[in-house]
């Protein structure tokens, strides 16, 4: 009897040890993630990216890859200062990711692809509910080095944003042609800097740019040739998409049109923005839609600055009244009618 009890005791001890070991492995595998609650009581996980090896990962893409598919809780990826030579992709099946850098000038992600528009982006976000703060995405292919650039000017995208309900706070987008591909979905850009020369904010996004800096690099294209800030791609008069710029600064070198249509019902509004003398007097270009200008919704309202004078604007620019403008200029009316922006965890 005593021997039997001993065998049972040893068996229980053996399986208890196995259970402890398994639990230890699980805890160890999860140890690299810090899990806590935010002020709303919602669980979130956090990891650190540090190129020196003092974090959980050395590249941002490794951190993104570590996020579980169909993630349902906010996953914070804290990116330490540095220049990250990599391309980043957040796929459709990885929503609720927050990328937080150390500042636009301190955390920079850079690549120099240019083979095609689809292939070239340094940063791609296809997932819904993506938040980015305090970093810069750059495509350096066309950017001058030591004052010179031997590469031909071609589309070279710094960032492509395709998911719905995505927000960018104090983010830089650095390129020359097709810098920011605001592809589709509702997007909010706050205190961001977008720079380029030709069609450098383009796509079919339904996007609100607030307190942003639009930096024209017209001095880096052919002398005397004006560039283009926007190329919005609305395809149907019933589509809700378009670009709204509220309280933004447009400045830089050379000259640029406020926009030209990528598709036949392009829509862009500049509201209460400072337009400096980089803006050409005509303001807008019909491009491939000459004769169909009535389909385009291009307008300015309560703008100011040396480039805001409208007597020489194209005659087909829309004359917007206060009620019409408020439908666009009001953030809640244009992209936040369901309150998704209010639920975002904005990193401090």
Number of C-alpha atoms within 10 A of each C-alpha: 6 7 8 9 10 11 12 12 11 12 12 12 12 11 11 12 12 12 12 11 12 12 12 12 12 11 12 11 10 11 11 15 18 13 15 12 10 11 8 8 8 10 14 18 17 18 20 23 23 19 18 11 11 11 16 19 21 18 21 24 15 13 21 22 14 12 19 12 12 12 13 13 13 21 26 26 23 22 27 23 18 17 14 18 15 14 22 22 18 22 17 14 14 23 27 23 27 25 21 24 25 16 18 21 15 14 22 25 24 23 22 21 20 20 11 12 15 13 12 22 31 26 24 22 25 22 22 23 23 25 25 22 24 23 27 27 28 27 29 20 26 23 21 13 10 6 7 10 13 10 10 8 17 16 25 30 35 34 29 25 26 25 24 19 21 28 24 22 22 19 27 29 27 27 28 32 29 31 30 30 25 27 23 20 20 27 27 21 20 19 17 25 21 25 28 27 30 28 27 33 26 26 28 26 24 25 27 26 22 22 18 24 22 23 20 26 24 24 16 20 16 10 10 10 11 19 29 27 31 27 27 29 25 26 17 13 14 8 13 15 26 26 29 25 24 24 19 24 21 24 21 21 15 22 24 29 21 26 27 27 27 22 19 21 24 29 30 26 23 24 22 17 22 21 21 17 19 23 27 21 19 17 23 24 18 18 13 13 17 9 8 12 22 14 16 22 21 27 20 22 18 12 19 16 13 13 18 21 18 14 9 10 14 15 12 16 19 15 13 15 9 10 9 10 18 14 12 22 22 14 19 14 12 20 22 17 10 9 10 14 19 9 9 17 15 15 15 6
